[in-house]
Amino acid sequence: MTPPPVLRRVALLPQPGFSMLALAGVLDGLAAANELQDEVIWRAECLSVTGGLVMSGNGTAVQTAALPPQADWHAVFLVTADTGPCEPALATWLKRWAAEGRVLAGIDAGAAQLAACGLLDGQRACADWPLLDGLANDHPAVAWASGLWAISDEGRRLSCAGALASVDLCGAWLASLHGERFGQELAQWLGVQGLRPQDERQRAGYSERRGAGSPKLAEALALMEANLAEPLPTEDVAQLVGVSRRQLERLFKQHLDTLPSRHYLALRLARAQRLLQQSSQSILQIGLSCGFSSGPHFSNAYKSHFGHTPRDERSRRAQAWRTPALPGDSA
């Protein structure tokens, strides 16, 4: 007599403002696994610390049950669009599950909250590209990658960049358990050409996009991107690229309608803005890490470029975190 299949329970933890697309990617993957295996081997449950309705970013509410005191979860998927720390009670649960050896997955921006709990230290993890600078500064013990998804710690830590990549991550994880052929069958079942590989970049590199019309310009832009903390003089950039300073200035004027020094400054300020919005570093630390010699130097350059000071930028972020998302807001 054939023994009954082993039922694997999966906890889905949507957080306020979560993306319905991210949640659906995981649910569809698990449903497909059951269909392809011709038996129910995965059971997903939507849960929260206290239970009740959880509002998504598009205003759709999902009913959740309260987390039970004891449950044999095979995997726990944290689904959130928020990069801020999760509530203390949930953090306690996550750490407990990690200690028990459960699979923990950060979906959309979920990797940021797992990292804040110290559960991704020493592991490869993915997040949306605009978040990477801030996350790398806040959680340097995590090996942040710019790909679509990551499976690390012998399959016990999963993460993906954004909502759409939840399908690719869930499919790859299930394929690691059910076989490579399962991944191909899953893609067909979901109606997609194939699951995207983990190292597929989320977007073309900045230097590739802006320097597409000139290899020398692309090379100069790549040098600037790689040296934001200690900016290179224009003469050095030109020499490293193999052109004269005047030739480099002509390339920038022709393709970007600006001077190399001005464009370099804009790159440093754009990185500083991302760090102010996404990291907990001090304003002075951010300024120094973006190549500014002092706080006043950073503040003056920032205000001249953006029209407000770094301190104002931080205040806007704090206000945004205090303001609850309204139904209809996008994820």
N, C-alpha and C positions, 0 to 999 in steps of 0.2 A: 504494500500500500504506500503510495507516494505521500510523504509528509506535507502538511500545509505550508504555503510560503511564509517566510518570516516577514512580518509587517514592520516596516521602518517608519517611525513617526518623525515628522519634521515640524518644528515650531517656526511660524512666520511672525515676526514682530514689527508691524508697520508703526512708524512714529508720525506724530502730527505733521502734516505737510508733505507726506511721502508721495512718490510718483506711482500712480496706478499702473503705468506701463512697466515699471520695475517689478511690482508685485505680480503682475500678470505673467511676466517672463518666467518667474520661478514656478508659479502654479501650472502654467501650460507645460513646462518641461516635465514636472512630476506626473501630470495627467497623461502626457504622451508615454512616459515610461510604463505606466500601468497598462495602457492600451497595447503597446508593443510587446509586453510580456504576457498579455492575455490573462492577467491576474492582478489583484490589488496588492502591491508590495510597498507602495508609498502612501502615507496618509498625512496630508498637510492640515495644520490648524492655525488660525489667526489668533494671536494672543497679545495681551498687554499686561502690565503690572497689576492694574486694578480691574481690567475688563471694561466693556462698554464700547461706544462708538469712537472710532478714530477717523478724523477728517483728512482726506488726501489733499494734495495741492490744487486739484481741479474742483474741489467742493464735494466729491463723492465720499460718503461715509462708509466705513467697513466695520461690521460688528466683530468685536473680539471677546474672547473669554479670558477670565483672570488666570494668571499663571498658577498652576497647581503646585502644592508644596513638593510633591515628588512626581517625576515623570521621566521615562526612559527615552529621551530624545536622541535620535541618531544625528540630527543636525539642527542648528538654529540659524535662521536667516534674519539678520537685522536690516530692515528696509527703511531708509531715511534719506531725505534730501538735505538734512541739516548737518553742518560740520561741527556744530557746537557739542559739548559733552552731553552724554545722555543723563537721564535722571539717576540719582544715586542708587535708588532701589534696583533699577535695571542693571546698573554697573555691577552691583553685588551679584546678581543672577549670572551675568556674563562671566565673571571671574570664577564663579562656582562651576559653571559648565566647562570652562576651560580646564579647571583642575581635574574634572572628571574625564577629560579626554574627548569631549564632544566636538563635532565639526562646527565651527563658527564661521559664518559668512557675512561679509559687509557688502550690501547691495546699494548701488547708486553712490551715496556719500557715506555708507555704513562703515567703510574702512577707517574713516576719520574717528568715529566713535569707538571702534575697537582699539585703535591706536591710543586714544586718550585713556583707555583702561589698561594700557600696557600689554595688550594681548597680541600685538603684531611685532614686538621687539625681535630683531634678528630675522624677520621673515620678509619675503617679497610681497608687495601689495600694490594695488592699482587704485587710482582715483581720477576724476575728471581733470584734464590738463590745467584749467585755471586754478585748481586747488593745490597743485603739486608743490609750488614754491613754499606756500604757507605750511603745508603738512611736513615738508622736509625740514623746515626750521623748527617747528613745534615738536616733531617726533623724529629726531635724527637716528634713532636706533632702528627705524624701519627702512627697508630697502625699497623706496618708492620707485615705481616703474611707470613709463608713459604708455604702456600697452593697454589693451582692452580689458584683460582679466588676468588673475593670477591664482594659482593653487600652490600652496606651500605647506611646510611643516608636515610632510608626509600625508597630505590630503586633509589636514585638520583645519586649515585656514584658507578661506576663499574670499576673493574681493573682485569687484568689477568697477569700471569707469563709466558712470552714468546709467541711465535706465535701460537703454536698448541693449547694452552689453550683458544684461542679466540673462538673456536667452542663451548667449554664447557660453557664459560661465556655467549656467546650470547644465547645459548640454554636454560641455566638456567634463564636468564633474561626474555626471551620470555615465558618460562613456568610460571614464576611468574605473567605474564599478561594474559596468555591464559589458564592456568590450568596445573596441574601436568601431566595429560595424554598427553598433547601436547608435553611435553619434551620427553616422550617415543616415540611418533610418529615421532618427529623430528629426533631422533637418528636413527630410522629405515629408514627415508627418506634419511638421509646422509650416510647410509650404515655403521654405527658404532654400536658396541654392546650396548653401552649406554653412556650417558654423565657422565663424571667423576665428583665426588663430590668436593666441594670447598676445603675441608681439606685434600684431597689426597696429600701426600708429593711429591715434585718435584723429590726427590732422596732419597735413604736410608741415614740415618744419618751417619756421618763420623765414629763415635765410633762403630756403628753397622757393617759397612763394614770392617773396619780395625781390629776390635776385634772379628770377627765372629768365630774365632777358640778358643776363651777363654773368658768366662763371666767375669773373673777378669780383663783381659786386656781391655775389652770393658768398664767396670766400671771405670777403671783408665783413659782411654781416654776421657770418658764423663766428669770426674772431671776436667781434663786439659782444655777441651773446655769451661767449665763453669767458669773457673778462669784464663782467659788470662790477665786481667788487673792487678791482684794481684796473681802472680804465687805461687803455693804451693810448698814447699820443697819436694823432693822425699820421704823423711821419712814420711811426712804427707800424701802423696798420698797412700803410701803403708799401712799405719795404717788405713786410711779411707776405703780402699778396703778390709782389713783384711788379708794381707800377710806381710811377712818381706820384707825389702828393697832388700835383695839378691834375693828373689823369684820374686819380681817385675822386677828386672833387667833381670833375666833369661827369663821371659815372653816376655819382649820387644826384647831381643836378639833373641829368638826363632822365634817370629812371624814378627817382624819388622826390625830385624838386626841392632838395634841401642840401645842406652841407653835411659832411661826415660827422663833425663835432656835434652839430645840433641833433642829428639822428641818434647818435650814441647817447646823448643826454636824455632824449625821449625814451630810449630803451631802458635806461637805468631808472627813470622816474616811473615808467609803467610797471617795472618789477617792484619798486617800492610801494606803489599803490596796491598791488596784489597782496603784498606782505602785510600792509596796514589793514586790509580788509579781512585777511584770512588767518593771520598768525597772531600769537600773543607776545611776540617780541616787543621790546620797548621801541619808542620812536627813534631814539638815538642809535640803538643797535641796528635798526633797519636802514637808517641813513648811512651808517658806516659800511654795512654789508653791500650797499649799492654804490659805493665809491665816493661818498661825500665826506669831506674832512672834518666837519663839525655839525652840531645841531643847527645853528643859525644858517650855515651854508645849505644844508638840506632843506630847511623850512623855506628859505627865500626862493630856492630853485623850484620847489614843489608848488608854492603859491603862484609864482610867475607862470608855470606851465598849466596848472589845473584851476587856478582862480581861488583856491582855498588852501589852508595849511594842513600839514600832516595830522595835527591834533584835531582839526575839524573833520578830517577823513575818519579818524578813529571814533569820534563822537557820532557820526552818521551810522557807522557799523553798530555801535552799542544801541542806538535808537532803533535800528532795524531788528535787532534781536529781541528788544522789549516789545515790539509791535507784533501782535499775533496775526497769523495769516488769515485772510478772509476767504469765505467760500468763493470759488471762481478764480483764485490766484493760481498761476501756473506753477508746476513743480520745477 
